[in-house]
Amino acid sequence: MDDNQIMAGLAPLVPIGLEDIPLAGEWLEPPFEDDEAGRAVILNDGDFQFVVVDRDTGAVRCVCEDDETLIASSLEQLVQIAGQWAAIDRDAVGPEDDDDFDKMARDFEAKLKKIDAAAARPNEFWSLYAEELSSGG
């Protein structure tokens, strides 16, 4: 996957949709530098976290120090997931209590599983992010 294909995959998210993905850092533009594994770096927080697209598979991963988590199995699925997250993030007033948050998280998880079962697995980006939110992180 070359830089043009990556940009075409991200195009539905530019510029507003990228802001819906809960990651700090700067979304980069081509030409994308590759990490040590030959993946295109599309976001860099300038410190210890970055997001890559696997040029062979299209998978989108968050790399944070020595840990990696799957954000989406493909750029197309990333667009769909970001859309579902944005609907919650923009439309919801916000959970009033733990029960409301749990329902919101379960609804998102169910939608995520339909879009990208691999990205919905425990210990991947979205489940860890939901855990962080529920613990007040």
Backbone torsions as a table, in degrees:
resi	resn	phi	psi	omega
1	MET	NA	123.2	-180.0
2	ASP	-93.3	176.8	-176.6
3	ASP	-60.0	-37.4	179.8
4	ASN	-64.0	-40.3	178.3
5	GLN	-67.0	-38.7	177.5
6	ILE	-64.0	-46.7	179.6
7	MET	-63.1	-38.5	177.2
8	ALA	-63.1	-39.0	178.0
9	GLY	-67.0	-35.2	179.7
10	LEU	-83.8	-16.2	-173.1
11	ALA	-49.0	-42.0	179.4
12	PRO	-63.8	-15.1	-178.5
13	LEU	-98.1	-7.9	-174.2
14	VAL	-91.0	131.2	-6.2
15	PRO	-95.6	-25.4	-169.6
16	ILE	-68.1	-42.4	-175.6
17	GLY	-61.3	-32.1	178.0
18	LEU	-63.2	-33.3	179.2
19	GLU	-67.8	-21.0	179.9
20	ASP	-75.9	-19.4	179.0
21	ILE	-78.8	122.3	-171.5
22	PRO	-76.4	69.8	177.6
23	LEU	-136.2	139.8	176.0
24	ALA	-89.1	146.9	177.2
25	GLY	134.9	-178.1	-178.1
26	GLU	-104.3	124.8	173.1
27	TRP	-74.5	127.6	-172.4
28	LEU	-94.2	165.8	178.1
29	GLU	-120.9	158.6	178.6
30	PRO	-62.4	153.7	1.8
31	PRO	-77.7	133.9	-179.3
32	PHE	-80.3	134.8	172.1
33	GLU	-77.7	152.5	177.0
34	ASP	-98.6	147.2	172.8
35	ASP	-80.6	-174.6	-177.6
36	GLU	-61.3	-25.0	-179.2
37	ALA	-91.9	4.5	178.0
38	GLY	82.3	18.2	179.0
39	ARG	-96.0	145.8	-178.7
40	ALA	-74.9	126.4	177.2
41	VAL	-84.9	115.5	-176.9
42	ILE	-107.7	-14.5	175.2
43	LEU	-143.6	139.8	178.1
44	ASN	-139.6	130.1	179.5
45	ASP	-90.1	1.4	177.4
46	GLY	77.9	3.3	-176.9
47	ASP	-128.5	-89.4	-174.0
48	PHE	-133.9	7.0	-177.0
49	GLN	-127.5	138.6	174.8
50	PHE	-151.1	165.4	179.6
51	VAL	-118.5	136.6	-178.5
52	VAL	-125.6	155.1	170.4
53	VAL	-114.9	124.9	176.1
54	ASP	-69.9	119.1	-175.7
55	ARG	-67.5	-21.0	179.4
56	ASP	-86.8	-41.5	-172.7
57	THR	-107.5	-21.4	-175.5
58	GLY	84.7	-0.2	179.7
59	ALA	-63.9	142.7	-179.5
60	VAL	-110.5	123.9	-175.7
61	ARG	-128.7	146.5	172.9
62	CYS	-98.3	126.5	179.1
63	VAL	-112.1	119.8	-179.3
64	CYS	-129.5	104.5	-174.5
65	GLU	55.4	-115.0	-177.4
66	ASP	-97.5	1.3	-178.3
67	ASP	-104.7	146.2	175.0
68	GLU	-130.5	140.2	175.2
69	THR	-132.7	149.6	179.3
70	LEU	-82.6	126.1	174.3
71	ILE	-92.1	-42.7	179.3
72	ALA	-159.4	148.3	-179.4
73	SER	-75.6	-17.6	178.3
74	SER	-155.5	166.2	177.4
75	LEU	-66.5	-35.9	177.5
76	GLU	-61.3	-43.7	178.2
77	GLN	-68.3	-33.7	176.0
78	LEU	-59.5	-43.0	179.4
79	VAL	-61.4	-43.9	-179.8
80	GLN	-66.1	-43.8	-179.9
81	ILE	-64.0	-45.3	179.7
82	ALA	-60.1	-37.6	177.6
83	GLY	-63.9	-41.3	178.2
84	GLN	-67.8	-41.8	178.9
85	TRP	-65.2	-41.3	179.9
86	ALA	-61.6	-38.4	179.3
87	ALA	-60.9	-38.8	177.5
88	ILE	-72.8	-48.8	-173.8
89	ASP	-64.6	-39.1	-177.1
90	ARG	-87.3	-36.9	-171.6
91	ASP	-88.8	-27.4	-175.5
92	ALA	-83.3	137.4	174.7
93	VAL	-65.2	-29.0	-177.8
94	GLY	120.6	146.2	-178.7
95	PRO	-63.9	131.5	179.1
96	GLU	-79.8	-27.9	-180.0
97	ASP	-151.5	-179.5	-177.6
98	ASP	-61.4	-36.1	179.1
99	ASP	-64.8	-41.9	177.6
100	ASP	-62.9	-43.6	179.2
101	PHE	-63.4	-44.0	179.9
102	ASP	-59.3	-41.5	179.1
103	LYS	-65.3	-45.3	178.4
104	MET	-59.7	-45.0	-179.8
105	ALA	-64.7	-41.6	178.7
106	ARG	-65.0	-41.4	178.0
107	ASP	-61.0	-46.6	179.1
108	PHE	-63.7	-42.9	-179.6
109	GLU	-60.7	-41.5	178.8
110	ALA	-63.0	-42.9	178.5
111	LYS	-66.9	-41.2	179.1
112	LEU	-60.6	-42.9	179.5
113	LYS	-60.8	-35.3	178.4
114	LYS	-71.6	-36.5	-178.5
115	ILE	-76.6	-46.1	-171.9
116	ASP	-156.3	89.8	-176.2
117	ALA	-58.7	-36.2	-178.9
118	ALA	-65.3	-39.9	-179.7
119	ALA	-72.4	-16.6	-179.6
120	ALA	-88.8	-4.6	-178.3
121	ARG	-65.4	153.7	175.1
122	PRO	-58.4	149.3	178.8
123	ASN	69.1	12.7	170.4
124	GLU	-99.5	173.1	-170.5
125	PHE	-48.9	-53.3	-171.8
126	TRP	-69.0	-37.4	179.0
127	SER	-69.8	-37.7	177.9
128	LEU	-68.0	-37.0	178.2
129	TYR	-65.7	-43.7	178.3
130	ALA	-62.0	-39.9	177.1
131	GLU	-60.6	-43.7	-179.3
132	GLU	-63.0	-42.0	178.0
133	LEU	-63.2	-43.0	-175.7
134	SER	-71.1	-21.9	179.0
135	SER	-94.3	5.5	178.3
136	GLY	83.4	9.0	-178.9
137	GLY	-76.8	NA	NA
